[in-house]
Amino acid sequence: MNKAIIENQANYSLMTFILSWTGMVVMSSLYLTIPLLSLFSEYFHISLSKAGLSSSVFSLGFAIGCFFYGAISEKYGRKNVIVTGLFSLSCITLLLGMTNDYSFILLLRGLQGLAAATFSPVALAYTLEVFPNDKKVGAVGFISTGFLLAGIVGQVFSGYVSEHTSFHVTFYVLSLVYLATALLVFWLLPKGGAVNKAKNIWEPMKRIGIIFTNGNLIFSYLIAFVLLLSFVSMYIILGEYLTSNSFGMSSQKLIYIRSIGVFGMILSPIAGKLSKRLNVLSVLKGALTLSIISLLMMGFISNIVGLSLISILFVSGIALAVPSLVSLVGQLGWNMGGIAVSMYTVILFAGTSVAPMISVYFMKTGSFTLAFILLATTLSIGLISAMMIRIERK
């Protein structure tokens, strides 16, 4: 192997690492406030459901941003949009650490979601432009794993820092991380493809109606909506369950339980290989079934070790389902341009925006067993939708 080939492989490996790292730290913002809900409730003297709005407004801002940033990046450059978003994210996160007004926190969380959305829809397009064909699938897989790891890393980081200092420090530290990541992307990633200054950023909005003529895509979007909704809700309900009178677990020990979920992410990179052996729809159905069964088991297990192990199984199912669903939407919407995947991203994170409210509503039943059963029922909507999808054989 000659020197040029070795250098190219090293460059692509570095680029993949940077994009995966960026995806993880950016999406950690989404999950940042999940461990802080009880703390916000006590600190600001508000209800738990109102504290949950800190997650919901972020997801709403993120979903709105996903509509536009893909087209904006074609007009002004992929890398430019990502770097600008990271610098904006750093400034907004710094302001979050400086405020003691909950209304202002909600406003900034919405803006934080808008800034964070500059990465997710743009990073995929950037990867497809910059990486050679034999590297694209692997790079996208690692970026997706970064997104999923954020669900664990964001919670563990936030819970640990707030436990030992205050929630303000959580935002200060993350602001510095975003600043460092912005500089990393600016210095080390190539520019990407040529920009299209004549691009109309409103064009994707005009094609939204096409999506709703495809029944298979509608079912796919139903799956997307309940997927991360269930992921976020499970950790909210599990956190309240373990810190309730039934277990009386400390916040420090709860951090360990959340961190165990990382082991469930191991399956995410192999979703592509499983799809080749079986097919993407079969993998998706199996993954959803695993997560649904795990939620049902959580409702009837009353020991910490058992709940920890089952949480790994649940996360494993989600980790398999997310990349499988991305691939499925790509197949079903291949003739619709990027709008099909953009809409998928919007709906996926719209689910996370209602997750805190859904979780609080389920817990108001007064039974954690019933709360987990209701959550399993909600995720079952995704499995039923997957069964309704029919892929034409070509």
Sequence and secondary structure as in RCSB ss.txt:
>XXXX:A:sequence
MNKAIIENQANYSLMTFILSWTGMVVMSSLYLTIPLLSLFSEYFHISLSKAGLSSSVFSLGFAIGCFFYGAISEK
YGRKNVIVTGLFSLSCITLLLGMTNDYSFILLLRGLQGLAAATFSPVALAYTLEVFPNDKKVGAVGFISTGFLLA
GIVGQVFSGYVSEHTSFHVTFYVLSLVYLATALLVFWLLPKGGAVNKAKNIWEPMKRIGIIFTNGNLIFSYLIAF
VLLLSFVSMYIILGEYLTSNSFGMSSQKLIYIRSIGVFGMILSPIAGKLSKRLNVLSVLKGALTLSIISLLMMGF
ISNIVGLSLISILFVSGIALAVPSLVSLVGQLGWNMGGIAVSMYTVILFAGTSVAPMISVYFMKTGSFTLAFILL
ATTLSIGLISAMMIRIERK
>XXXX:A:secstr
  HHHHHHHHHHHHHHHHHHHHHHHHHHHHHTTTTTHHHHHHHTT  HHHHTHHHHHHHHHHHHHHHHHHHHHHH
H HHHHHHHHHHHHHHHHHHHHH   HHHHHHHHHHHHHHHTTTHHHHHHHHHHHS HHHHHHHHHHHHHHHHHH
HHHHHHHHHHHHHHS HHHHHHHHHHHHHHHHHHHHHHS   S   TT  TTHHHHTHHHHTT HHHHHHHHHHH
HHHHHHHHHHHHHHHHHHSTTT   HHHHHHHHHHGGGGGGGGGGHHHHHHHS HHHHHHHHHHHHHHHHHHHTT
  SHHHHHHHHHHHHHHHHHHHHHHHHHHHHHTGGGTTHHHHHHHHHHHHHHHHHHHHHHHHHTTS HHHHHHHH
HHHHHHHHHHHHH      
